[in-house]
């Protein structure tokens, strides 16, 4: 009986710690250049590295930094290259944002926070 309870507790714990990454929301936000929607997926502080400009930003600042990027590279296309590399720190997902002939690798890092996943960091770098 104790073994059954231990097994069920382990299974329950395993499924409650899985980070659910909002892939559809990321896809829509990146395609629409919606900085606000991306930032709303985040924590109180988001680590951004946008073309070498790196820092920890509150949501309002993070939105401004992303908006600056999208204003310079508007209406690009976004696709996922890799979904869901789970590590002890959370889940990484990699995408590609293309503007004209320029391509940018995007790396999103999500971490479980209570019952949902929150964007901890976003890196956008030229390929």
Residue pairs with C-beta under 8 A, 6 or more apart in sequence:
16 115
17 112
18 112
19 86
19 90
19 91
19 110
19 111
19 112
19 117
20 116
20 117
21 83
21 84
21 91
21 93
21 108
21 110
21 117
22 41
22 117
23 80
23 83
23 93
25 37
25 41
26 38
26 41
26 80
26 93
26 95
26 108
27 78
27 80
28 34
28 37
29 35
29 37
29 38
29 41
30 38
30 78
30 95
30 97
30 106
31 77
31 78
33 70
33 74
33 75
33 76
35 62
35 63
35 64
35 66
35 67
35 70
36 63
38 66
38 119
38 122
39 46
39 59
39 62
39 63
39 66
39 119
40 59
41 110
41 118
41 119
42 59
42 62
42 118
42 119
42 120
43 111
43 113
43 118
43 119
43 120
44 58
44 59
45 56
45 57
45 58
46 56
46 57
46 59
46 62
46 119
46 120
46 121
46 122
47 54
47 55
47 56
47 57
47 109
47 120
47 121
47 122
48 54
48 55
48 56
48 57
48 62
48 65
48 66
48 121
48 122
48 123
49 121
49 122
49 123
49 124
49 125
50 65
50 66
50 68
50 69
50 122
50 123
50 124
51 69
51 104
51 124
51 125
51 126
52 125
53 65
55 61
55 65
57 65
66 122
69 124
73 97
73 99
73 102
73 104
74 99
75 99
76 97
76 98
76 99
76 100
76 104
77 97
77 98
78 95
78 96
78 97
78 98
78 106
79 95
79 96
80 93
80 94
80 95
80 96
81 94
81 95
81 96
81 105
82 93
82 94
83 93
84 91
84 92
84 93
85 91
85 92
85 93
85 94
89 109
89 111
90 109
90 110
90 111
90 112
90 117
90 120
91 109
91 110
91 117
92 107
92 108
92 109
92 110
93 107
93 108
93 110
94 105
94 106
94 107
94 108
95 105
95 106
95 107
95 108
96 103
96 104
96 105
96 106
96 127
97 103
97 104
97 106
97 124
98 104
102 126
103 126
103 127
104 124
104 125
104 126
104 127
105 123
105 124
105 125
105 126
105 127
106 122
106 123
106 124
107 121
107 122
107 123
107 125
108 119
108 121
108 122
109 119
109 120
109 121
109 122
110 117
110 118
110 119
110 120
111 117
111 118
111 120
112 118
